Amino acid sequence: MHVLVLFAHPHRASFTGELADAFCEGLREAGHSLEFADLYQEGFNPLLDGGQFRLETAMDSESPRPEDVQAEQVRLERAEGLVFIYPFWWSDVPALLKGWFDRVWTYGYAYAYVEDRSRTTRLKARKALALCPAGHTDEKLDALGLREAHHRVMVEDRLLGVGIPEARLELLGGLSGNPPDVRQRILERAHALGAGF
Ligand SMILES: Cc1cc2nc3c(=O)[nH]c(=O)nc-3n(C[C@H](O)[C@H](O)[C@H](O)COP(=O)(O)O)c2cc1C
């Protein structure tokens, strides 16, 4: 499978970056091909401006989107698998990645309504994974309902909700204070997820 890995952390040399390396190593070992998109390093502009706002709310599938958005969509065309790797910030994706969805998941591309108000999509990906390290422990993420909340938003709305048939979240908690045993366990998990993708 050809997999597009979308990485959203300001530092490639971070724990999230190490996790991405472990995941990609597993992916390669399993024989997948991959394209690595470092959204911060590429300078992706996450701000949906007034011009694109008008295009999205006009719901015209045919009106051309900004060139940088079209370039993202061309890259998505090649991907059978999509993997988002990002740190859990204020119980969500970093703002850069939120803006990526605002701008790239356009009307007419990620979703469009057909006559009976059901949705269609032009997305090619058959499978998606959100891979997200977090500071809170797994117990705290569960007790506060944050895993469930992020699953609903990221998986059910942003991924399954636009018609990707299979999507899941791996929210990997316990990183506050950077305990070495937790880091090691999470890196092993990331490698296994890549190998089993
Ligand atoms: C701005 C910011 C917001 C954060 N918000 C949360 C949060 O809401 N919940 C949580 O569990 N961890 C939170 N964290 C901790 C990060 O999720 C954790 O440090 C990260 O997953 C570790 O990866 P890194 O060392 O690669 O940054 C936050 C960290 C930062 C910098």
The ligand as a Gaussian input file, in Angstrom:
#p B3LYP/6-31G(d) Opt

LIG

0 1
 C        1.081000      23.436000      23.793000
 C        0.963000      22.099000      24.424000
 C       -0.279000      21.628000      24.809000
 C       -0.408000      20.360000      25.372000
 N       -1.662000      19.909000      25.711000
 C       -1.805000      18.664000      26.190000
 C       -3.102000      18.154000      26.470000
 O       -4.115000      18.816000      26.316000
 N       -3.201000      16.882000      26.945000
 C       -2.103000      16.086000      27.119000
 O       -2.264000      14.930000      27.496000
 N       -0.854000      16.542000      26.830000
 C       -0.680000      17.804000      26.380000
 N        0.576000      18.277000      26.075000
 C        1.718000      17.368000      26.216000
 C        2.079000      16.759000      24.866000
 O        1.039000      15.984000      24.336000
 C        3.334000      15.894000      25.016000
 O        4.345000      16.715000      25.522000
 C        3.759000      15.352000      23.693000
 O        2.911000      14.342000      23.269000
 C        5.160000      14.797000      23.800000
 O        5.735000      14.842000      22.536000
 P        6.975000      15.792000      22.152000
 O        8.028000      15.621000      23.232000
 O        7.379000      15.261000      20.831000
 O        6.480000      17.202000      22.086000
 C        0.736000      19.554000      25.566000
 C        2.003000      20.040000      25.175000
 C        2.116000      21.303000      24.623000
 C        3.481000      21.798000      24.219000

